[in-house]
């Protein structure tokens, strides 16, 4: 992953990629541009969670124990998400 130097200009943070091998810099980026660019590089997939669809799918599971296990797991994920 690239390394960046933070540069403050009039109190505003900007970032430039620093290339150690060639001892050179890339273009200057705002914090918003850098965050957007980094997220595009590391986010592999977007998952849309729809509670109604999940609840509907759970109701269609005929086996009570399987349904109960999944409901408990979903509650666990919700707790972890809130922490």
C-alpha positions in Angstrom: 0.0 0.0 0.0 1.2 3.5 -0.8 2.6 5.8 1.9 1.4 9.4 2.2 2.8 12.6 3.8 0.4 14.9 5.5 0.9 18.5 4.5 -0.8 21.4 6.4 -1.5 24.5 4.4 -3.1 27.3 6.4 -4.3 24.6 8.8 -5.9 22.5 6.1 -4.6 19.0 5.7 -3.5 17.7 2.3 -1.9 14.5 1.4 0.8 13.5 -1.2 1.8 10.0 -2.0 5.5 9.6 -1.3 7.4 7.2 -3.5 10.5 6.0 -1.5 12.2 4.3 -4.5 12.2 7.4 -6.7 12.2 9.9 -3.8 9.3 11.7 -5.5 5.7 12.8 -4.7 2.3 12.1 -6.4 -0.4 14.7 -6.8 -1.8 16.6 -3.8 -5.1 15.3 -2.4 -7.6 16.7 0.0 -8.5 14.4 3.0 -11.9 13.7 1.4 -10.2 12.7 -1.9 -7.7 10.5 -0.2 -10.3 8.7 2.0 -12.5 8.1 -1.1 -9.5 6.7 -3.1 -8.4 4.4 -0.3 -11.9 3.1 0.3 -12.2 2.3 -3.4 -9.0 0.3 -3.2 -9.9 -1.7 -0.1 -13.7 -2.3 -0.2 -14.2 -5.5 -2.1 -18.0 -5.7 -2.0 -21.0 -3.7 -1.0 -23.7 -5.6 0.9 -27.2 -4.2 1.2 -28.9 -5.4 4.3 -32.7 -5.4 4.2 -34.3 -6.4 7.5 -37.7 -7.3 5.9 -36.0 -9.7 3.4 -34.0 -11.3 6.2 -37.0 -11.7 8.5 -39.0 -13.2 5.5 -36.2 -15.6 4.7 -36.0 -16.7 8.4 -39.7 -17.4 8.5 -39.4 -19.7 5.5 -36.8 -21.9 7.2 -38.9 -25.0 8.2 -36.7 -26.3 10.9 -37.2 -24.5 14.2 -33.7 -25.2 15.5 -32.0 -23.9 12.3 -34.2 -20.8 12.4 -33.4 -20.2 16.1 -29.6 -20.6 15.5 -29.7 -18.0 12.7 -31.9 -15.6 14.8 -29.4 -15.8 17.6 -26.5 -15.2 15.2 -28.2 -12.1 13.8 -28.8 -10.7 17.3 -25.1 -11.3 18.0 -24.0 -9.5 14.8 -26.3 -6.6 15.8 -24.7 -6.4 19.3 -21.2 -6.4 17.8 -22.2 -3.7 15.3 -23.4 -1.4 18.1 -20.1 -1.8 20.1 
